[in-house]
Amino acid sequence: MKNSCQGMTDFLLGFVQAAGKSLPWAAVLMAAAFITNSADAQAYKVLHMFTGADGGGPSNQLVRIGTNLYGTAGTGGASGDGVVFKLAANGKETVVHSFSGPDGRYPGGLVRDVAGNLYGVTQIGGTATCTGVIEYYGCGVIFKIAASGEFSVLYSFTGAGGAFPAGKLLPGAKGNFYGATYGGGHNPGCSGSTYQQGCGTIFELVPSGATWNETVLYNFGAGTDGFSPNGSLVFSSGKLFGTTSSGNSSPCGLVCGTVFALTLGNNGWTETTFHAFAGASDGAIPDSGLIRDPQGNLYGTTSLGGTLGYGTIFKDDAQGKKTTLYSFKGTDGAYPAASLVRDSSGNLFGTATYGGSSKVGTVFELDSTNHLTVLHNFKGGGSDGAYPYGTLLVAGGILYGTTVAGGPQGWGTVFEIGTKAALQYDVSLFPFISSNGTPQGQVTVKSAGVTTIRLNQGPPSTTYTVRFCAAPGQLYPNCFTIGSVTSNGIGAVNSTVTFPAGSWAGDFDLVANGTVAYSTSLTQGIPSTYYTTLQLDSTVNGKGTWTQLSNPPPQDPLQSGSLTLTAGGLIKIQLKGAKPNTAYTASQCPAYRGSSCYGMGNNITTNQNGNVTYTAPLGTNISEDIFYVDNNNTGFGFIGGFSVP
């Protein structure tokens, strides 16, 4: 007879793909300037309906690269084992990779690096021997899809090092990844030889030349510590946090789950239970990962429990005090199974897999007063999706997501929905060469995805290629073409082109005959609060670490502090664990077109523990900047960077 861990795994693998739910930590690049409102509030649109041949049952968060959305579908494709897909701005879907078994089966969520490479996991499959779970044809893999499109398997799980990876990978600071497996590992407290003598692991994957090495950081299985971690991990205050869907020492016994923390010490990683769910009004079975706010509070969902048993939204503060923020009623959604996302105002967005007016799921918003609004009730059938399992992607005022079912053939959908009235940004267009500071046109960018190019004067009957170069140029060096416009007989232009929905920072260029004729930059003003990590210069090869909107960036053991850029134009510098009793100097160096550096203060002195907090005015309103903190003896010791409007 299979134990409870194995039974939960059967359920996980049997219902399309209930893993891979997490919050992306990748930075959101915001756009610029004079903000106006349009009337496109909560507009809902189905972007793609799957057919099975191009994938089916998508249940993970999407990733956006340039104009394209990337994601995974847990089934379908050439062998029925799932696909990685690309969805272009015009709605055309392309299968990037179709899984077949040895390269993995049933893919989870994706993450991307600064070079545009994608990394992900599959729940089963692979070529490694996986003792005791032969019926699942392998214990899962970690894979990479290079920016060039080349697919490779980086690591195949064997059971002893974990089995059935769940959620998304969490990138570290040195090209490494952290993750969780739903089963496997080795812990004598977890009985059952069919489950690899382990009920799940937390692992680290580290590159070593052309190979990747896996290290198990923690083995679950004693019951009271939880078992079967099934959501993505998050760093907070130097610790790794996550959830387990089963186990704890509460009255629930082995079925309610936990929030756990892993702390790195002299003797390795130590696990502590941050919260043990008790069922009933407290909630049960946290089926997804966590997110973190600037104060270190953690937010998540439980699939069961609450006032009526339909699941909850909860908060754990930095001291471990747990609060139920909302209990679902069924009519507004039921049994949420995805992580939340958060905007700069503290509003939470998510999906409920069931419930709503048609009982096939909802998209919801929970505001800072804990008032819940249903943004969309899924209808299913041939024209809409059904059963949203995946975490949403938020970009500007747009939410992107997936459903595991719905559409004409029932294979699921990709959708978008506005969180609020669309934003519009207006910036002046200048001649690229010999400008006297007088604008000769305007670019109007709407977060809903339409850009208007206006040119007042210029060469007549000239066709311009409209190009966009996303900032920061050091990490995203590639420009992409978004359309073309042609001037009339007097050299004027008034045309629209399609631009990816959301909010951006970077340069618009009008290119004629291979030469940039007109240009403008979406780099005006500071509309919100942004965060970035501050790390040793040597650990990031001089490139810095880049922007996280509204939430502190994912923490990493290599982090040496943080930078905060506020809407009021102040920079807060925090160093942790630097050289004690040492005076540092801060410099701000705009990366935009080679501008000079600005001094930000020279009286930043650490205490006996090597810690200091310092606030200074922003040196310039151009925020595509690199920040250095120098101890005046060894050069620029710490580095961070922003790229925001």
C-alpha positions in Angstrom: 0.0 0.0 0.0 1.3 3.4 -0.9 1.9 5.8 2.0 0.3 9.3 2.3 3.2 11.0 0.5 2.8 8.6 -2.4 -0.9 9.2 -2.5 -0.5 12.9 -2.7 2.0 12.5 -5.5 -0.5 10.3 -7.4 -3.1 13.1 -7.1 -0.5 15.7 -8.2 0.5 13.8 -11.3 -3.0 12.6 -12.1 -4.7 16.0 -12.4 -2.8 17.4 -15.4 -0.2 19.3 -13.4 -0.8 20.7 -10.0 2.8 21.8 -9.4 4.8 24.7 -10.7 3.0 27.5 -8.9 5.2 30.4 -7.9 5.9 34.1 -8.0 8.4 35.2 -10.4 11.2 37.3 -8.9 12.4 38.7 -12.2 12.2 42.5 -12.4 9.3 44.4 -14.0 10.6 47.4 -16.0 8.2 50.3 -15.8 7.7 53.1 -18.3 7.7 56.9 -18.2 6.3 60.3 -18.0 3.0 62.0 -18.2 0.4 59.5 -17.0 -3.2 59.7 -18.1 -6.2 57.3 -17.8 -8.1 55.5 -20.5 -11.3 53.6 -20.1 -10.0 50.1 -20.6 -10.6 48.8 -17.1 -10.6 45.1 -16.4 -10.7 44.2 -20.1 -10.5 40.4 -20.5 -9.2 38.7 -23.6 -8.4 35.1 -24.6 -5.0 35.2 -26.3 -4.7 31.5 -27.3 -6.7 28.3 -27.2 -4.7 25.1 -27.2 -5.5 22.2 -29.5 -3.5 19.4 -27.9 -1.0 19.2 -30.8 0.5 22.5 -29.6 0.1 21.6 -25.9 -2.6 21.3 -23.4 -3.4 21.9 -19.7 -1.1 24.9 -19.1 -0.9 25.4 -15.3 2.2 27.5 -14.7 3.2 31.2 -14.7 4.2 32.8 -18.0 7.5 34.6 -18.7 7.8 37.6 -21.0 10.9 38.2 -23.1 10.7 41.1 -25.5 7.3 41.0 -27.3 6.8 37.3 -26.6 5.2 35.2 -23.8 6.8 31.9 -22.9 5.2 29.1 -20.9 4.7 25.4 -20.5 1.8 23.1 -21.1 1.7 20.0 -18.9 0.3 17.7 -21.6 -0.1 17.5 -25.3 2.6 18.0 -27.9 4.1 15.4 -30.2 4.3 12.7 -27.5 1.6 13.9 -25.1 4.2 14.7 -22.4 3.9 18.5 -22.6 5.6 21.4 -24.3 7.4 24.7 -23.9 5.6 27.3 -26.1 6.1 30.8 -27.3 3.1 33.2 -27.8 3.9 36.2 -30.0 2.2 39.6 -29.7 0.0 38.8 -32.7 -1.3 35.7 -31.0 0.7 33.1 -33.0 1.7 30.2 -30.8 4.9 28.2 -31.6 6.0 25.0 -29.9 9.6 25.6 -28.7 10.1 22.1 -27.4 8.0 19.0 -27.2 8.8 16.6 -24.3 9.0 12.8 -25.0 10.1 11.1 -21.7 13.9 10.8 -21.6 14.1 14.6 -21.8 11.3 14.9 -19.1 7.5 14.7 -18.8 5.0 17.2 -17.5 7.0 20.4 -17.3 6.6 22.9 -14.5 7.2 26.7 -14.5 10.0 28.6 -16.2 12.5 31.2 -15.1 14.8 33.3 -17.3 18.3 34.7 -16.8 19.6 38.1 -18.1 20.8 36.5 -21.3 17.3 35.3 -22.2 17.9 31.6 -21.4 15.0 29.7 -19.9 15.2 27.1 -17.1 12.6 24.8 -15.8 11.7 21.4 -14.3 9.6 18.4 -15.3 7.8 16.4 -12.7 8.8 13.0 -14.0 10.9 11.6 -16.9 14.6 11.7 -17.5 17.3 9.0 -18.1 18.5 8.4 -14.6 17.5 5.3 -12.7 14.8 6.1 -10.3 14.5 3.1 -7.9 11.0 2.4 -6.5 9.0 4.6 -8.7 9.3 2.8 -12.1 5.7 3.4 -12.9 6.5 7.1 -13.2 9.2 6.6 -15.8 11.8 8.7 -14.1 12.1 11.1 -11.2 12.1 14.4 -13.2 14.7 16.7 -14.8 16.0 20.2 -14.8 16.3 21.6 -18.3 17.5 24.7 -20.1 16.4 26.3 -23.4 19.1 28.7 -24.6 18.2 32.0 -26.1 19.1 30.4 -29.4 16.4 27.8 -28.9 18.7 24.9 -28.1 17.2 22.4 -25.5 19.4 20.5 -23.0 18.8 18.5 -19.8 21.0 19.8 -17.0 20.2 17.2 -14.4 18.1 14.1 -14.0 16.8 13.3 -10.5 17.6 9.8 -9.1 15.3 9.6 -6.0 18.0 9.8 -3.4 18.6 13.4 -4.3 14.9 14.1 -4.7 12.1 13.1 -6.9 9.3 14.9 -8.7 10.5 18.6 -8.7 7.7 21.0 -7.9 7.2 24.7 -8.6 9.7 26.9 -10.2 13.5 27.2 -9.7 14.7 30.1 -7.6 17.8 31.7 -9.2 20.8 32.4 -6.9 23.5 35.1 -7.3 26.2 32.9 -8.9 24.3 31.2 -11.6 23.0 28.5 -9.2 19.4 27.5 -8.5 17.3 26.5 -5.5 14.3 24.3 -5.7 12.0 21.7 -4.1 11.1 18.1 -4.9 7.7 16.7 -3.9 9.2 13.3 -3.0 12.5 11.5 -2.8 15.5 12.2 -0.7 16.5 10.2 2.4 15.0 10.6 5.8 14.5 7.6 8.1 11.5 9.3 9.5 9.7 8.9 6.2 8.7 5.3 5.8 7.9 3.4 2.6 10.5 2.1 0.2 8.4 3.1 -2.8 8.9 6.7 -1.9 12.7 6.6 -1.9 12.9 6.7 1.9 12.1 10.4 1.7 9.1 12.7 1.5 10.7 15.6 -0.4 13.8 17.7 -0.5 15.1 21.3 -0.8 18.1 21.3 -3.2 20.6 23.5 -4.8 21.9 23.1 -8.3 25.3 24.6 -9.0 27.1 24.8 -12.4 30.6 23.4 -12.6 32.0 23.9 -16.1 29.8 22.0 -18.5 28.1 20.0 -15.8 25.7 20.7 -13.0 25.9 19.3 -9.4 23.0 18.9 -7.1 23.2 19.2 -3.3 20.3 18.3 -1.0 20.0 21.1 1.6 17.2 19.4 3.6 15.3 16.1 3.6 11.7 16.2 4.8 10.0 13.2 6.3 9.6 13.2 10.1 6.0 14.4 9.8 6.2 17.2 12.3 8.4 19.2 10.0 6.0 18.8 7.1 6.6 16.8 3.9 6.0 17.1 0.2 7.1 20.7 -0.5 5.1 21.7 -3.6 5.6 25.4 -4.2 8.4 27.6 -5.3 10.8 29.0 -2.7 11.4 32.6 -1.7 14.4 34.3 0.1 13.6 36.6 3.0 16.0 38.0 5.6 18.7 35.5 4.5 16.3 32.5 4.8 14.6 30.2 2.3 10.9 30.0 2.8 8.4 27.6 1.3 5.3 25.5 1.9 4.6 21.8 2.4 1.2 20.4 1.5 1.2 17.7 4.1 2.5 17.1 7.6 2.9 19.1 10.8 2.3 18.6 14.5 -1.1 20.4 14.7 -4.4 18.6 15.4 -4.6 18.0 11.6 -2.0 15.3 11.9 -0.4 14.7 8.5 -2.8 16.5 6.1 -2.8 20.2 6.8 0.7 21.4 5.7 3.2 24.0 6.9 5.1 27.2 6.1 8.8 26.4 6.7 12.1 28.3 6.9 15.6 27.1 6.1 18.5 28.9 7.7 22.1 28.5 6.7 24.4 28.1 9.6 27.9 26.7 10.4 26.6 23.2 10.2 24.5 23.6 7.1 20.9 24.3 6.6 18.4 24.0 9.5 14.6 23.7 9.0 12.0 25.3 11.3 8.3 25.3 11.0 7.2 28.9 10.6 3.5 28.0 10.8 1.6 24.7 11.1 -1.9 24.9 9.6 -4.6 23.6 11.8 -7.4 23.2 9.3 -10.9 24.7 9.7 -10.8 28.5 9.9 -7.0 28.4 9.9 -6.8 26.9 6.4 -5.2 23.6 5.2 -3.0 22.4 2.3 -1.0 25.4 1.0 -0.7 24.2 -2.5 1.5 27.0 -3.8 4.5 29.1 -3.1 4.8 32.4 -1.1 5.5 36.0 -1.9 7.1 38.7 0.2 6.4 42.4 0.8 8.9 45.1 1.7 8.4 44.6 5.4 9.3 40.9 5.2 5.7 39.7 5.5 4.8 36.5 3.5 1.6 35.9 1.7 0.0 32.7 0.3 -3.1 30.7 -0.2 -4.5 27.4 1.2 -6.6 25.1 -1.0 -8.9 24.1 1.8 -10.2 25.5 5.1 -11.4 28.9 6.0 -14.9 29.9 7.2 -16.7 27.8 4.6 -14.0 25.4 3.6 -13.3 26.8 0.2 -9.7 28.0 1.0 -8.0 31.1 2.3 -5.6 33.9 1.7 -3.1 34.3 4.5 -0.3 36.4 5.8 2.7 35.4 8.0 4.5 38.4 9.4 8.3 38.5 10.0 7.9 37.2 13.5 5.8 34.2 12.3 2.4 35.5 13.4 -0.2 34.1 10.9 -3.4 36.0 9.9 -6.2 34.8 7.7 -6.9 37.8 5.4 -9.8 36.2 3.5 -11.9 33.1 3.3 -13.4 32.2 0.0 -17.2 31.8 -0.3 -17.5 29.7 -3.4 -19.3 32.4 -5.4 -16.1 34.4 -5.5 -13.8 31.4 -6.1 -12.9 28.2 -4.4 -9.8 26.0 -3.8 -7.1 28.4 -4.9 -4.0 26.5 -6.0 -1.7 29.2 -7.3 0.7 31.8 -5.7 -0.3 35.4 -5.4 1.2 38.4 -7.1 1.4 41.9 -5.6 1.3 45.4 -7.1 3.0 48.6 -5.8 -0.1 49.6 -3.8 -0.1 46.4 -1.8 -3.1 44.8 -3.7 -2.9 41.0 -4.2 -4.0 39.2 -7.3 -4.6 35.5 -7.9 -6.7 32.8 -9.3 -9.2 30.4 -7.7 -9.3 27.0 -9.5 -13.0 26.4 -8.9 -16.0 28.5 -7.9 -17.4 31.7 -9.3 -20.6 32.2 -11.3 -19.9 29.1 -13.5 -18.0 27.1 -10.9 -14.9 26.8 -13.1 -12.7 29.4 -11.5 -12.1 33.2 -11.0 -9.4 35.9 -11.2 -9.5 38.0 -8.1 -8.0 41.1 -6.4 -7.6 41.5 -2.7 -7.0 45.1 -1.8 -5.1 46.5 1.2 -8.3 46.6 3.3 -8.8 42.8 2.6 -11.8 43.5 0.3 -11.9 40.9 -2.5 -13.1 41.8 -6.0 -13.7 39.2 -8.7 -12.1 40.5 -11.9 -13.3 37.6 -14.1 -15.6 34.6 -13.8 -14.4 31.9 -16.2 -17.2 30.3 -18.2 -15.5 27.4 -19.9 -16.9 26.0 -23.1 -15.6 26.9 -26.5 -15.1 30.6 -26.0 -13.4 30.9 -22.5 -11.0 29.1 -20.3 -11.8 27.0 -17.2 -9.9 25.9 -14.0 -7.0 28.4 -13.7 -4.2 26.6 -11.8 -1.2 28.9 -12.7 0.2 31.9 -11.0 -0.5 35.2 -12.8 2.1 37.3 -14.5 1.7 41.1 -13.9 3.2 43.6 -16.3 2.1 47.2 -16.0 -1.7 47.2 -15.6 -2.1 43.8 -17.3 -2.4 40.3 -15.8 -1.5 37.3 -17.9 -2.5 33.7 -17.0 -3.5 30.3 -18.1 -6.3 27.8 -17.6 -5.9 24.0 -17.8 -9.2 23.5 -19.6 -11.7 25.4 -21.8 -11.5 26.5 -25.4 -13.1 24.7 -28.4 -11.2 21.4 -27.8 -10.9 21.7 -24.1 -7.1 21.9 -23.9 -6.9 25.2 -22.1 -6.2 28.8 -22.8 -3.8 31.8 -22.3 -5.6 35.0 -21.3 -5.0 38.6 -20.3 -7.0 40.9 -18.1 -6.5 44.5 -17.0 -6.1 45.3 -13.3 -7.1 48.9 -13.7 -7.5 51.6 -16.3 -4.7 51.4 -18.8 -1.9 53.8 -18.5 -0.7 56.1 -21.2 2.8 57.6 -21.5 3.6 60.6 -23.7 7.3 61.4 -24.5 8.8 63.9 -27.0 10.6 62.7 -30.1 14.0 64.4 -30.9 16.3 64.2 -33.9 19.1 61.8 -33.0 21.9 64.0 -34.4 22.3 67.8 -34.1 19.3 68.3 -31.8 18.8 71.8 -30.4 16.5 70.5 -27.7 13.3 71.2 -29.7 11.1 68.2 -30.0 9.9 67.3 -33.5 7.3 64.7 -32.6 5.9 62.6 -29.9 5.6 58.9 -29.0 2.4 57.8 -27.1 2.7 54.4 -25.4 -0.3 52.8 -23.8 0.1 49.9 -21.4 -2.8 48.2 -23.3 -0.4 47.7 -26.2 -0.8 50.5 -28.8 1.8 53.0 -29.6 1.2 56.2 -31.7 4.1 57.8 -33.5 3.7 61.4 -34.5 6.4 63.4 -36.4 5.8 67.1 -37.2 8.4 67.5 -39.8 11.1 65.7 -41.6 12.0 64.2 -45.0 8.9 63.6 -47.1 7.8 60.1 -48.2 10.3 58.3 -46.0 9.8 54.9 -44.4 11.1 54.5 -40.8 11.6 51.3 -38.9 10.3 51.7 -35.4 12.7 50.1 -33.0 12.6 49.6 -29.2 15.7 48.9 -27.1 14.8 47.8 -23.6 16.8 49.1 -20.7 19.2 48.4 -19.1 21.3 48.1 -22.2 24.1 46.2 -20.3 21.8 43.3 -19.6 19.3 43.5 -22.4 21.5 44.6 -25.4 19.1 43.4 -28.1 16.7 45.8 -29.8 13.6 44.6 -31.6 11.5 46.0 -34.4 7.8 46.8 -33.5 6.7 48.1 -36.9 7.2 50.8 -39.5 5.7 54.2 -40.4 6.0 56.3 -43.5 6.0 60.1 -43.7 3.6 62.0 -46.0 4.5 64.5 -48.7 5.4 67.2 -46.1 7.4 64.8 -43.9 4.7 64.4 -41.2 3.8 61.1 -39.5 0.7 60.1 -37.5 0.5 56.3 -37.3 0.0 53.5 -34.8 2.0 50.4 -34.3 1.5 47.4 -32.0 3.7 47.3 -28.9 3.7 44.6 -26.2 1.1 45.3 -23.5 2.5 46.4 -20.2 5.0 49.0 -19.0 8.5 49.4 -20.2 11.8 51.4 -19.8 14.1 51.9 -22.8 14.6 53.8 -26.1 12.3 54.3 -29.1 14.2 54.9 -32.4 13.0 55.8 -35.9 15.5 54.2 -38.2 15.8 55.2 -41.9 18.3 53.4 -44.2 20.1 51.9 -41.3 20.6 55.1 -39.4 18.8 56.4 -36.4 17.0 59.6 -37.4 14.8 60.2 -34.3 14.9 58.9 -30.8 13.3 59.2 -27.4 13.8 57.5 -24.0 11.1 56.3 -21.5 13.3 57.4 -18.5 11.4 60.3 -16.9 10.4 60.5 -13.3 10.2 58.1 -10.4 6.5 56.9 -10.1 6.9 54.2 -7.5 9.4 52.6 -5.0 12.0 50.2 -6.4 14.5 47.9 -4.8 17.7 46.2 -5.8 20.3 44.0 -4.1 23.7 45.3 -3.1 26.4 42.7 -3.6 30.1 42.4 -3.7 31.4 43.6 -7.0 33.3 40.4 -7.6 30.1 38.2 -7.3 28.3 39.9 -10.1 31.2 40.5 -12.5 30.7 44.3 -12.4 27.2 44.0 -14.0 25.2 44.7 -10.9 21.9 43.4 -9.9 18.8 45.0 -11.3 15.4 46.3 -10.4 12.5 44.8 -8.5 9.3 46.9 -8.5 7.4 47.4 -5.3 8.9 44.3 -3.5 12.4 43.8 -2.1 14.3 41.6 -4.5 14.8 37.9 -3.8 17.4 37.5 -1.1 20.5 35.4 -1.5 23.2 34.3 0.9 25.7 36.4 -1.1 23.7 39.6 -0.6 25.5 42.3 1.3 22.7 44.8 1.6 20.1 46.6 -0.5 19.3 49.9 -2.3 15.9 51.5 -2.1 14.8 54.1 -4.6 11.7 55.9 -3.4 9.0 57.8 -5.2 10.2 61.0 -3.4 13.6 60.8 -5.1 15.6 59.5 -2.1 18.1 56.6 -2.1 18.4 54.4 1.0 21.6 52.4 1.2 21.8 49.5 3.6 25.0 47.4 4.1 24.9 44.2 6.2 28.0 42.3 7.3 30.5 44.6 5.6 33.8 45.6 7.2 33.2 46.9 10.8 33.8 50.5 11.8 34.7 51.5 8.2 33.8 54.7 6.3 32.3 54.1 2.8 31.6 56.5 0.0 28.6 56.1 -2.4 28.5 57.0 -6.0 25.7 57.1 -8.6 26.7 56.5 -12.2 24.0 56.9 -14.8 24.5 54.3 -17.5 22.4 56.3 -20.0 24.7 57.4 -22.9 27.9 57.6 -20.8 26.9 60.2 -18.2 29.3 61.1 -15.4 29.1 59.8 -11.8 27.6 61.7 -8.9 28.9 61.6 -5.3 26.2 60.7 -2.8 28.0 61.2 0.5 31.2 60.1 2.2 30.1 59.6 5.8 28.6 56.1 5.5 30.3 54.4 8.5 29.5 50.8 9.5 29.0 49.8 13.1 30.9 47.1 15.0 28.8 44.5 13.1 29.5 45.9 9.7 26.0 47.3 9.3 24.9 50.8 8.2 21.8 52.5 6.8 22.2 55.8 4.9 19.8 58.0 3.1 20.8 60.5 0.3 19.0 62.5 -2.3 19.0 61.1 -5.8 21.8 62.6 -7.8 20.0 62.7 -11.1 16.5 62.0 -12.5 17.9 59.5 -15.0 17.4 56.2 -13.2 19.1 53.7 -15.5 22.0 53.8 -13.1 24.7 51.8 -11.4 25.5 52.5 -7.7 28.9 51.8 -6.1 29.8 51.8 -2.4 33.5 52.1 -1.9 35.5 51.7 1.3 38.2 54.0 -0.1 40.9 51.3 0.1 40.0 48.4 -2.2 38.0 50.2 -4.9 34.3 49.7 -5.5 33.5 46.9 -3.1 29.8 46.8 -3.5 27.6 47.3 -6.5 23.9 47.5 -7.4 21.8 48.9 -10.2 18.4 50.3 -11.2 16.6 50.6 -14.5 13.4 52.4 -13.9 11.6 55.4 -15.4 
